[in-house]
Amino acid sequence: MKAGNGDFDIQKEFTAEQLAKLDEIIKKSKDKPGALIPVLEEAQMVLEFLPMPILRVIAKGLNLPMSRVYGVVTFYSFFTMTPRGKHTLRVCLGTACYVRGGKSIMESIQKELGVKEKETTADRLFSLESVRCLGACGLAPVIIITEDVHGRMKTQKVRDILNQYREETVSA
């Protein structure tokens, strides 16, 4: 299974086991009508993300135009074409959080992690997103890391909180 995309190498990014599983997913569904979304869902569960070379493999395996596969992946927000971090960090920028310093929190996190919104750190530990409301306005400003809610955030607390997650990963 070779597919190139500039310097992206499927064999370096994914294990032989993951690629074999992808082949199985495609083979069991290739003649079924409406198989594209279920194949993409299963592929993302196995591979964690769906880069262009994988989309080409899926398009070829299902005998579909690449434009259709790409269109589905980019339309549905639950598909991702970029690697995701172990921890998804969501910063609330809804009204209550924003007026209580949400923007400064986001800037502090971006500086600490060295990424912009919708990016993942090079070590794939964190992916950074903003959300419009987390429904915790009384705790504003709020961030969520994976499923942990951190309320009444201050820019001074950002490094310490991120370090807790870094340490958990090292000790795991």
Phi, psi and omega in degrees: 000093179248134173207131182254152174207080184066238182264010180279125181240113182303317183294332178278329184279322185239151179283162177299325179296316179297317181291325176295320178296319177300315178302317178299315181302314182294313183298319182289343185244356192297335181256008181267131175294144178072022185279346189302306184296314177300322178295315179298319179298312180296318180299317180293325177296322181283317187263343180080336175204166187235082179289165183309314180300326178289321177299322178296318179298316180295315179301313180295315182296326180265001181056049179240154175295142178303323181300325179290315180297312179299317180300319179292315182297320182279342179281316184271125186291342181280351173268143177228137179262357180241153180299144178255151178281164176300323179244126173267124182253117181248126178254124179283127175239026173293173187306306183299315181292319182298312183289343178260015172110014181303321180295319178294323177298313179301314180297320179295318179294317179300317180294315181296319182272340183073030178227163174259172176304142180072018177246165179239141179296154183302326179278002180058032177273322183230140166244136186250130178223159168246153176229158182275333176196135177253000178073023179234046187301329179293343179257009187302145352282149187236143167232153173238130174244117189056257178242004183271125180270129177240107183258168181051046183293149174229148180302329181292339182272346187304306184302315182297317180294315179297321178297327176300317180288325176297315180295321177301320181292319180294320184278348182281000000 
